[in-house]
């Protein structure tokens, strides 16, 4: 049997977390108030003035939506889970009254309205220092500011504290055997961490047990619990997970409003607990072990960094995108002293990119790019290739959910439809409108049920066409078997 192991927090020993400095709310507000040129050191402000850099003006913004192939081994799973919305990315190019062009990137098929573009045209990129909106354009503006000054983008954020940043791989919830392969793949590519959202159609302990069997020494997993559970349900799960050394962090274990529940879990568990979908003052209240800022504009990231430094607790950034996106993340983390938790970006999911170079992961870290601005160059041929690449279409498949000794549910998951991208995480969403009175068959949805799930299609299910037609009216629910098998409805 596995034995409980001590955990080391990201830069903080577990026993030290209650001895970090305590700040009040006035100090908290002061730590997060600075914006604009006030963020720059006096010497850097003088350099901006001497270079007359503020004469640099934005003249237009262009963008292309690109479709780069996923890596082969989990390509189908990623597309079936999230549809096109995750695979598609948008590359922004901000034009100026010089030959300088700023690069930015967002995930999904993003665009700007004429009014939004007009709000930027005629302004200087320096007017958007510390901006609290439009992360993709933050990247482009810092790229431009660095280029006009001949400096790396991090110099416009603050003093450098690291030249390599810790990064984590990312994936979707899959069967135990498939997640074991995710660990092998991530470790083989130089990562030391893997993050994924657990869901209610898998058993998280079964998943972790399979990952533990194949994880190299020192490899860790971060589980995202979706912020939808209650303390009484999660407490026993964390106690079970603590038996597995591969578990390093739990993100959003319970509902955000339950600070007392967070404090109880901290007292009970040696696993590092992070909050994402909650206010940053959780750091002040010591109601978590660390914070995650997801897809945060630079101004919000600066705010979180300030609070992190004052509170003595670490944080991480999660920014979905490719190499341009990851480069900006690296410049941010190069400066933020509290950014010690392994940061998430999706650049590893694609077999290629639209840039001339790609970051290499070594011992769980990537180098902060050198050169002016973001230090990235666009490859025009690749941009054209992937902007015009055919978009994959939704192909019919079904989800079969089998409860040991309980029902079997066969239902459609259609991530290409609006609002349904994340439905596999939550059984109530997946079955909404597909079962009588929205009453979910089987046990109360959770993360420790005796349940397995799989995707069905014409290749692995001889009865697929009949089931597909039957599920047009809703889920097909049949009784299960005591052996926990997967009977065909």
RAGIVEN-V99169 format. One record per residue. RES is the residue in one letter. OMEGA is omega as a letter, one per 30 degrees, with the letter a starting at -180 (* if undefined). BURIAL is # if it has 16 or more other ideal C-beta (glycine too) atoms within 10 Angstrom, else .. D_CENTER is the distance of its C-alpha to the mean C-alpha in Angstrom with 2 decimals. Layout:
res->RES omega->OMEGA burial->BURIAL d_center->D_CENTER
res->RES omega->OMEGA burial->BURIAL d_center->D_CENTER
This chain:
res->X omega->l burial->. d_center->32.59
res->X omega->a burial->. d_center->29.60
res->X omega->l burial->. d_center->30.19
res->X omega->l burial->. d_center->27.98
res->X omega->l burial->. d_center->26.82
res->X omega->l burial->. d_center->26.25
res->X omega->l burial-># d_center->22.82
res->X omega->l burial->. d_center->22.20
res->X omega->l burial-># d_center->19.74
res->X omega->l burial-># d_center->17.75
res->X omega->a burial->. d_center->20.89
res->X omega->l burial-># d_center->22.71
res->X omega->a burial->. d_center->25.00
res->X omega->a burial-># d_center->24.73
res->X omega->a burial->. d_center->28.25
res->X omega->a burial->. d_center->27.63
res->X omega->l burial-># d_center->25.08
res->X omega->a burial->. d_center->27.91
res->X omega->l burial->. d_center->29.78
res->X omega->a burial->. d_center->27.36
res->X omega->l burial->. d_center->28.83
res->X omega->l burial->. d_center->28.98
res->X omega->l burial-># d_center->28.74
res->X omega->a burial->. d_center->30.00
res->X omega->l burial->. d_center->28.54
res->X omega->l burial->. d_center->30.75
res->X omega->l burial-># d_center->29.34
res->X omega->a burial-># d_center->25.79
res->X omega->l burial->. d_center->26.61
res->X omega->a burial->. d_center->28.35
res->X omega->a burial-># d_center->25.47
res->X omega->a burial-># d_center->23.24
res->X omega->a burial->. d_center->25.97
res->X omega->l burial-># d_center->26.41
res->X omega->l burial-># d_center->25.63
res->X omega->a burial->. d_center->27.28
res->X omega->l burial->. d_center->29.77
res->X omega->l burial->. d_center->30.23
res->X omega->a burial-># d_center->27.05
res->X omega->l burial-># d_center->29.00
res->X omega->l burial->. d_center->31.55
res->X omega->a burial->. d_center->35.19
res->X omega->l burial->. d_center->35.67
res->X omega->l burial-># d_center->32.71
res->X omega->l burial->. d_center->33.96
res->X omega->l burial->. d_center->37.33
res->X omega->l burial-># d_center->35.89
res->X omega->a burial-># d_center->34.36
res->X omega->a burial->. d_center->37.78
res->X omega->l burial->. d_center->39.73
res->X omega->a burial->. d_center->37.80
res->X omega->a burial->. d_center->38.23
res->X omega->a burial-># d_center->34.58
res->X omega->l burial->. d_center->34.32
res->X omega->l burial->. d_center->36.51
res->X omega->a burial-># d_center->33.56
res->X omega->l burial-># d_center->32.87
res->X omega->a burial-># d_center->30.35
res->X omega->l burial->. d_center->32.31
res->X omega->l burial->. d_center->29.81
res->X omega->l burial-># d_center->26.29
res->X omega->l burial->. d_center->25.68
res->X omega->l burial-># d_center->22.74
res->X omega->l burial->. d_center->22.28
res->X omega->a burial-># d_center->19.94
res->X omega->l burial-># d_center->19.48
res->X omega->l burial-># d_center->19.09
res->X omega->l burial-># d_center->18.57
res->X omega->l burial->. d_center->19.10
res->X omega->l burial-># d_center->16.49
res->X omega->a burial->. d_center->17.57
res->X omega->a burial->. d_center->20.35
res->X omega->l burial->. d_center->19.76
res->X omega->a burial-># d_center->16.94
res->X omega->a burial-># d_center->17.46
res->X omega->a burial->. d_center->19.15
res->X omega->l burial-># d_center->16.78
res->X omega->a burial-># d_center->13.76
res->X omega->l burial-># d_center->16.20
res->X omega->a burial-># d_center->17.81
res->X omega->a burial-># d_center->14.77
res->X omega->a burial-># d_center->13.25
res->X omega->a burial-># d_center->16.25
res->X omega->a burial-># d_center->16.50
res->X omega->a burial->. d_center->13.96
res->X omega->a burial-># d_center->11.04
res->X omega->a burial-># d_center->13.53
res->X omega->l burial-># d_center->15.24
res->X omega->a burial-># d_center->14.51
res->X omega->l burial-># d_center->16.78
res->X omega->a burial-># d_center->18.54
res->X omega->l burial-># d_center->20.43
res->X omega->a burial-># d_center->23.69
res->X omega->a burial-># d_center->25.39
res->X omega->a burial-># d_center->29.14
res->X omega->l burial-># d_center->31.55
res->X omega->l burial->. d_center->35.30
res->X omega->l burial->. d_center->35.17
res->X omega->l burial->. d_center->33.97
res->X omega->l burial-># d_center->30.63
res->X omega->l burial-># d_center->27.51
res->X omega->a burial-># d_center->24.06
res->X omega->l burial-># d_center->20.93
res->X omega->a burial-># d_center->17.66
res->X omega->l burial-># d_center->14.87
res->X omega->l burial-># d_center->12.57
res->X omega->a burial-># d_center->10.93
res->X omega->a burial-># d_center->13.39
res->X omega->a burial->. d_center->17.08
res->X omega->l burial-># d_center->17.36
res->X omega->l burial->. d_center->20.80
res->X omega->l burial-># d_center->22.91
res->X omega->l burial->. d_center->26.13
res->X omega->a burial->. d_center->29.37
res->X omega->l burial->. d_center->29.41
res->X omega->l burial->. d_center->26.04
res->X omega->a burial-># d_center->27.21
res->X omega->l burial->. d_center->30.55
res->X omega->l burial->. d_center->28.99
res->X omega->a burial-># d_center->27.91
res->X omega->a burial->. d_center->30.89
res->X omega->l burial->. d_center->33.57
res->X omega->l burial->. d_center->31.41
res->X omega->l burial-># d_center->30.66
res->X omega->a burial-># d_center->27.16
res->X omega->l burial-># d_center->28.33
res->X omega->a burial->. d_center->28.53
res->X omega->l burial-># d_center->24.74
res->X omega->l burial-># d_center->24.15
res->X omega->a burial-># d_center->21.75
res->X omega->a burial-># d_center->21.08
res->X omega->l burial-># d_center->19.00
res->X omega->l burial->. d_center->18.14
res->X omega->a burial-># d_center->17.02
res->X omega->a burial-># d_center->14.33
res->X omega->l burial-># d_center->15.29
res->X omega->l burial-># d_center->18.87
res->X omega->a burial-># d_center->18.29
res->X omega->a burial-># d_center->17.51
res->X omega->a burial-># d_center->20.72
res->X omega->l burial-># d_center->22.81
res->X omega->l burial-># d_center->22.01
res->X omega->l burial-># d_center->22.67
res->X omega->a burial-># d_center->26.00
res->X omega->l burial-># d_center->26.95
res->X omega->a burial-># d_center->26.46
res->X omega->a burial-># d_center->28.44
res->X omega->l burial-># d_center->31.31
res->X omega->a burial-># d_center->31.64
res->X omega->a burial->. d_center->31.16
res->X omega->l burial-># d_center->28.46
res->X omega->a burial-># d_center->24.89
res->X omega->a burial-># d_center->22.40
res->X omega->l burial-># d_center->21.72
res->X omega->l burial-># d_center->25.41
res->X omega->l burial-># d_center->24.84
res->X omega->l burial-># d_center->22.36
res->X omega->l burial-># d_center->24.40
res->X omega->a burial->. d_center->25.93
res->X omega->l burial->. d_center->24.08
res->X omega->l burial->. d_center->23.41
res->X omega->l burial-># d_center->21.79
res->X omega->l burial->. d_center->22.00
res->X omega->a burial->. d_center->19.36
res->X omega->l burial-># d_center->15.88
res->X omega->a burial-># d_center->14.15
res->X omega->l burial-># d_center->11.11
res->X omega->l burial-># d_center->9.47
res->X omega->a burial-># d_center->9.33
res->X omega->l burial-># d_center->7.16
res->X omega->l burial-># d_center->9.18
res->X omega->l burial-># d_center->10.60
res->X omega->a burial-># d_center->13.32
res->X omega->l burial-># d_center->16.59
res->X omega->l burial-># d_center->20.09
res->X omega->a burial-># d_center->20.93
res->X omega->a burial->. d_center->22.53
res->X omega->l burial-># d_center->19.71
res->X omega->l burial-># d_center->17.18
res->X omega->l burial-># d_center->19.87
res->X omega->l burial-># d_center->19.80
res->X omega->l burial-># d_center->16.03
res->X omega->l burial-># d_center->16.91
res->X omega->a burial-># d_center->19.88
res->X omega->a burial-># d_center->18.11
res->X omega->l burial-># d_center->15.40
res->X omega->l burial-># d_center->18.27
res->X omega->l burial->. d_center->20.48
res->X omega->l burial->. d_center->18.31
res->X omega->a burial-># d_center->18.38
res->X omega->l burial-># d_center->15.25
res->X omega->a burial-># d_center->16.01
res->X omega->l burial-># d_center->12.81
res->X omega->l burial-># d_center->10.85
res->X omega->l burial-># d_center->8.09
res->X omega->l burial-># d_center->8.37
res->X omega->l burial-># d_center->9.33
res->X omega->l burial-># d_center->13.08
res->X omega->a burial-># d_center->15.38
res->X omega->l burial-># d_center->19.01
res->X omega->l burial-># d_center->20.52
res->X omega->l burial-># d_center->20.08
res->X omega->a burial-># d_center->21.47
res->X omega->l burial-># d_center->18.97
res->X omega->l burial-># d_center->21.85
res->X omega->l burial-># d_center->23.00
res->X omega->a burial-># d_center->19.62
res->X omega->l burial-># d_center->19.55
res->X omega->l burial-># d_center->23.21
res->X omega->l burial-># d_center->22.71
res->X omega->l burial-># d_center->19.97
res->X omega->a burial-># d_center->22.26
res->X omega->a burial->. d_center->25.08
res->X omega->a burial-># d_center->23.56
res->X omega->l burial-># d_center->21.32
res->X omega->l burial->. d_center->23.00
res->X omega->l burial->. d_center->24.16
res->X omega->l burial->. d_center->21.58
res->X omega->a burial-># d_center->18.54
res->X omega->a burial-># d_center->16.17
res->X omega->l burial-># d_center->13.58
res->X omega->a burial-># d_center->11.08
res->X omega->l burial-># d_center->11.46
res->X omega->a burial-># d_center->9.76
res->X omega->l burial-># d_center->12.99
res->X omega->l burial-># d_center->12.09
res->X omega->a burial-># d_center->14.50
res->X omega->a burial-># d_center->17.33
res->X omega->l burial-># d_center->19.72
res->X omega->a burial->. d_center->22.68
res->X omega->a burial-># d_center->23.77
res->X omega->l burial->. d_center->26.64
res->X omega->a burial-># d_center->24.53
res->X omega->a burial-># d_center->21.82
res->X omega->l burial-># d_center->24.28
res->X omega->l burial->. d_center->25.99
res->X omega->l burial-># d_center->22.83
res->X omega->l burial-># d_center->21.67
res->X omega->l burial->. d_center->25.21
res->X omega->a burial->. d_center->25.08
res->X omega->a burial-># d_center->21.78
res->X omega->l burial-># d_center->23.27
res->X omega->a burial-># d_center->25.70
res->X omega->a burial-># d_center->23.21
res->X omega->a burial-># d_center->22.60
res->X omega->a burial-># d_center->19.49
res->X omega->a burial-># d_center->17.63
res->X omega->a burial-># d_center->16.35
res->X omega->l burial-># d_center->14.13
res->X omega->l burial-># d_center->13.62
res->X omega->l burial-># d_center->11.12
res->X omega->a burial-># d_center->12.79
res->X omega->a burial-># d_center->15.78
res->X omega->a burial-># d_center->18.01
res->X omega->a burial-># d_center->18.56
res->X omega->a burial-># d_center->17.82
res->X omega->a burial->. d_center->21.50
res->X omega->l burial-># d_center->22.83
res->X omega->l burial-># d_center->23.04
res->X omega->l burial->. d_center->25.99
res->X omega->l burial-># d_center->24.09
res->X omega->a burial-># d_center->21.46
res->X omega->l burial-># d_center->24.46
res->X omega->l burial-># d_center->26.09
res->X omega->l burial-># d_center->23.18
res->X omega->a burial-># d_center->23.05
res->X omega->a burial->. d_center->26.79
res->X omega->a burial->. d_center->26.70
res->X omega->l burial-># d_center->23.90
res->X omega->l burial->. d_center->23.39
res->X omega->l burial-># d_center->19.70
res->X omega->a burial-># d_center->17.49
res->X omega->a burial-># d_center->16.10
res->X omega->l burial-># d_center->13.23
res->X omega->l burial-># d_center->12.93
res->X omega->a burial-># d_center->10.17
res->X omega->l burial->. d_center->12.10
res->X omega->a burial-># d_center->15.20
res->X omega->a burial->. d_center->17.34
res->X omega->l burial-># d_center->17.27
res->X omega->l burial-># d_center->20.81
res->X omega->l burial-># d_center->19.68
res->X omega->l burial-># d_center->19.88
res->X omega->a burial-># d_center->23.45
res->X omega->a burial->. d_center->24.45
res->X omega->l burial-># d_center->23.21
res->X omega->l burial-># d_center->21.65
res->X omega->l burial-># d_center->18.65
res->X omega->a burial-># d_center->18.24
res->X omega->a burial-># d_center->15.34
res->X omega->l burial-># d_center->12.93
res->X omega->l burial-># d_center->9.31
res->X omega->a burial-># d_center->9.35
res->X omega->l burial->. d_center->6.62
res->X omega->a burial-># d_center->7.90
res->X omega->l burial-># d_center->11.06
res->X omega->a burial-># d_center->14.29
res->X omega->a burial-># d_center->16.19
res->X omega->l burial-># d_center->18.60
res->X omega->l burial-># d_center->16.25
res->X omega->l burial-># d_center->14.64
res->X omega->l burial-># d_center->18.32
res->X omega->l burial-># d_center->19.14
res->X omega->l burial-># d_center->16.60
res->X omega->l burial-># d_center->17.82
res->X omega->l burial-># d_center->21.35
res->X omega->l burial-># d_center->20.99
res->X omega->a burial-># d_center->19.31
res->X omega->a burial-># d_center->22.25
res->X omega->a burial-># d_center->24.80
res->X omega->a burial-># d_center->23.61
res->X omega->l burial-># d_center->23.24
res->X omega->a burial-># d_center->19.89
res->X omega->l burial-># d_center->16.82
res->X omega->l burial-># d_center->13.38
res->X omega->l burial-># d_center->10.12
res->X omega->l burial-># d_center->8.07
res->X omega->a burial-># d_center->4.49
res->X omega->a burial-># d_center->5.88
res->X omega->l burial-># d_center->5.79
res->X omega->a burial-># d_center->9.33
res->X omega->a burial-># d_center->12.15
res->X omega->l burial-># d_center->14.60
res->X omega->l burial-># d_center->15.57
res->X omega->a burial-># d_center->12.18
res->X omega->l burial-># d_center->11.69
res->X omega->l burial-># d_center->15.29
res->X omega->l burial-># d_center->14.91
res->X omega->a burial-># d_center->12.15
res->X omega->l burial-># d_center->14.76
res->X omega->l burial-># d_center->17.53
res->X omega->a burial-># d_center->15.98
res->X omega->l burial-># d_center->15.35
res->X omega->a burial-># d_center->18.82
res->X omega->a burial-># d_center->20.33
res->X omega->a burial-># d_center->18.55
res->X omega->a burial->. d_center->20.45
res->X omega->a burial-># d_center->18.37
res->X omega->a burial-># d_center->15.06
res->X omega->a burial-># d_center->15.82
res->X omega->a burial-># d_center->12.82
res->X omega->a burial-># d_center->11.07
res->X omega->a burial-># d_center->8.36
res->X omega->l burial-># d_center->5.27
res->X omega->a burial-># d_center->6.23
res->X omega->a burial-># d_center->7.46
res->X omega->a burial-># d_center->11.02
res->X omega->a burial-># d_center->12.38
res->X omega->a burial-># d_center->12.21
res->X omega->a burial-># d_center->15.13
res->X omega->a burial->. d_center->18.69
res->X omega->l burial->. d_center->19.47
res->X omega->a burial-># d_center->18.59
res->X omega->l burial-># d_center->20.70
res->X omega->a burial-># d_center->21.29
res->X omega->l burial->. d_center->24.20
res->X omega->l burial->. d_center->22.30
res->X omega->a burial-># d_center->19.13
res->X omega->l burial-># d_center->17.83
res->X omega->l burial->. d_center->18.96
res->X omega->l burial-># d_center->17.23
res->X omega->a burial->. d_center->20.01
res->X omega->l burial->. d_center->19.94
res->X omega->a burial-># d_center->16.23
res->X omega->l burial-># d_center->16.50
res->X omega->l burial-># d_center->16.85
res->X omega->l burial->. d_center->19.58
res->X omega->a burial-># d_center->19.36
res->X omega->l burial-># d_center->20.96
res->X omega->l burial->. d_center->24.61
res->X omega->a burial->. d_center->26.74
res->X omega->l burial-># d_center->26.93
res->X omega->l burial-># d_center->24.00
res->X omega->a burial-># d_center->20.73
res->X omega->a burial-># d_center->22.93
res->X omega->l burial-># d_center->21.78
res->X omega->l burial->. d_center->24.26
res->X omega->l burial-># d_center->23.89
res->X omega->a burial->. d_center->25.66
res->X omega->a burial->. d_center->27.61
res->X omega->l burial->. d_center->28.59
res->X omega->l burial-># d_center->25.11
res->X omega->l burial-># d_center->24.01
res->X omega->a burial->. d_center->26.99
res->X omega->a burial->. d_center->26.46
res->X omega->l burial-># d_center->22.95
res->X omega->a burial->. d_center->23.69
res->X omega->a burial->. d_center->26.60
res->X omega->l burial->. d_center->25.21
res->X omega->l burial->. d_center->25.92
res->X omega->l burial->. d_center->23.16
res->X omega->a burial-># d_center->22.90
res->X omega->l burial->. d_center->24.33
res->X omega->l burial->. d_center->23.55
res->X omega->a burial->. d_center->25.79
res->X omega->l burial->. d_center->27.02
res->X omega->a burial-># d_center->25.73
res->X omega->l burial-># d_center->25.90
res->X omega->l burial-># d_center->24.15
res->X omega->a burial-># d_center->26.64
res->X omega->a burial-># d_center->25.99
res->X omega->l burial-># d_center->28.67
res->X omega->l burial-># d_center->29.56
res->X omega->a burial->. d_center->32.00
res->X omega->a burial->. d_center->35.26
res->X omega->a burial-># d_center->33.82
res->X omega->l burial-># d_center->33.02
res->X omega->a burial-># d_center->31.42
res->X omega->l burial-># d_center->29.40
res->X omega->a burial-># d_center->28.93
res->X omega->l burial-># d_center->26.95
res->X omega->l burial-># d_center->25.35
res->X omega->a burial-># d_center->21.65
res->X omega->a burial->. d_center->21.54
res->X omega->l burial-># d_center->18.04
res->X omega->l burial->. d_center->19.85
res->X omega->a burial->. d_center->21.46
res->X omega->l burial->. d_center->20.33
res->X omega->a burial->. d_center->18.37
res->X omega->a burial-># d_center->18.06
res->X omega->a burial-># d_center->14.76
res->X omega->a burial-># d_center->13.30
res->X omega->a burial-># d_center->16.83
res->X omega->l burial-># d_center->16.61
res->X omega->a burial-># d_center->14.74
res->X omega->a burial-># d_center->17.77
res->X omega->l burial-># d_center->21.30
res->X omega->l burial->. d_center->22.80
res->X omega->a burial->. d_center->20.88
res->X omega->a burial-># d_center->21.59
res->X omega->a burial-># d_center->25.27
res->X omega->a burial->. d_center->25.87
res->X omega->a burial->. d_center->29.13
res->X omega->l burial-># d_center->29.59
res->X omega->a burial-># d_center->31.47
res->X omega->l burial->. d_center->34.56
res->X omega->a burial->. d_center->33.90
res->X omega->l burial->. d_center->30.19
res->X omega->a burial->. d_center->31.29
res->X omega->l burial-># d_center->28.89
res->X omega->l burial-># d_center->31.00
res->X omega->a burial-># d_center->30.87
res->X omega->l burial->. d_center->29.59
res->X omega->a burial->. d_center->27.40
res->X omega->a burial-># d_center->23.80
res->X omega->a burial-># d_center->21.88
res->X omega->a burial-># d_center->20.13
res->X omega->l burial-># d_center->23.36
res->X omega->l burial-># d_center->25.60
res->X omega->a burial->. d_center->27.63
res->X omega->l burial-># d_center->25.82
res->X omega->l burial-># d_center->24.80
res->X omega->l burial-># d_center->23.54
res->X omega->l burial-># d_center->23.75
res->X omega->l burial-># d_center->23.75
res->X omega->l burial-># d_center->27.27
res->X omega->a burial->. d_center->28.69
res->X omega->a burial->. d_center->32.13
res->X omega->a burial->. d_center->31.77
res->X omega->a burial->. d_center->31.36
res->X omega->a burial-># d_center->33.06
res->X omega->a burial->. d_center->36.69
res->X omega->a burial->. d_center->36.70
res->X omega->a burial-># d_center->33.68
res->X omega->l burial->. d_center->35.64
res->X omega->a burial->. d_center->37.32
res->X omega->l burial-># d_center->34.15
res->X omega->l burial-># d_center->32.42
res->X omega->a burial->. d_center->35.40
res->X omega->a burial->. d_center->35.54
res->X omega->l burial-># d_center->31.93
res->X omega->a burial->. d_center->32.69
res->X omega->a burial->. d_center->34.30
res->X omega->a burial->. d_center->31.60
res->X omega->l burial-># d_center->30.44
res->X omega->a burial-># d_center->33.02
res->X omega->l burial-># d_center->33.55
res->X omega->l burial->. d_center->36.02
res->X omega->a burial->. d_center->37.10
res->X omega->l burial-># d_center->35.63
res->X omega->a burial->. d_center->37.36
res->X omega->a burial->. d_center->37.82
res->X omega->l burial->. d_center->36.74
res->X omega->l burial->. d_center->33.18
res->X omega->a burial->. d_center->33.69
res->X omega->a burial-># d_center->32.38
res->X omega->l burial->. d_center->35.45
res->X omega->l burial->. d_center->35.45
res->X omega->* burial-># d_center->36.01
